[in-house]
Amino acid sequence: MNHDYSDIIDLPHHVSSRHPQMSVHDRAAQFAPFAALTGYGDMIDEAGEQNAVADDTVVFTAEDLDLP
């Protein structure tokens, strides 16, 4: 079996006589990401804002408190 494609590498590019070529814009739209969960990103952002630590909040770790 030939794995280097040497048997087809020099063949001309096929252009269909039945189907018109797709525009670059339409091809890009096929591969563009889509929002499967509409509004989910906004929910995550809102939750992050609600749970954000204020600038004047002091955060202690177990080592800071010298707990056993």
N, C-alpha and C positions, 0 to 999 in steps of 0.2 A: 504494500500500500504506500502510495506517495503522499507524504504529509507536507510538502513544501509548496503545494498548489502550482507547481511549474506547468502542469497540464492545462490550467485555465487562466493563469496570470496575464497572458497576452491576448486573451479574447476581447473583442470589442464590448463595450458596455451596452446592455440590452435596453432598448427604449420601446415600450409597449405601443402598438398601433391602436389598441382598443381603449386604453385608459390614459387620460391626459396626465401630464406630470403635475405633482402637487407643488403648490407654491412653497417657498421657504418659510413663510409665515405659518401656513397650515402644518407643515412638518414640525416646526418648533412647538406648536400648540399640542401636538400629540405627545411630546415628551416633557412638557411643562408639568411641574407639580400641581396638584389640585388639593383643595381643602376638603378632605374626606369628613372631617369633623368641624363643620362651620361654627365659628364662635368659640371653639375650644382654646385657641391661642389667647383670645381676650379674657377668658375665664382664668387661665393660668397667670396672665399679667395682673389681673385684679387680685387674685389670691396672694401673689407675691407682694403687692402693695399693702394688703391688709396685714400680712405677716412680717413686714419689714421691721427691722430693729431701728429705733430712732437714734439720731446722732448722739444724743446725750445719755443713752442707755449704757450701763456698765455690764459687761458680760463676764461672769465668773466661771472658771472651770473647777473641777474637783481638786486639782493641784493648788489653785488659788485659795481655796477654802481650807486646805490642809485636812481633808477628810480621810478617815482610815480606809 
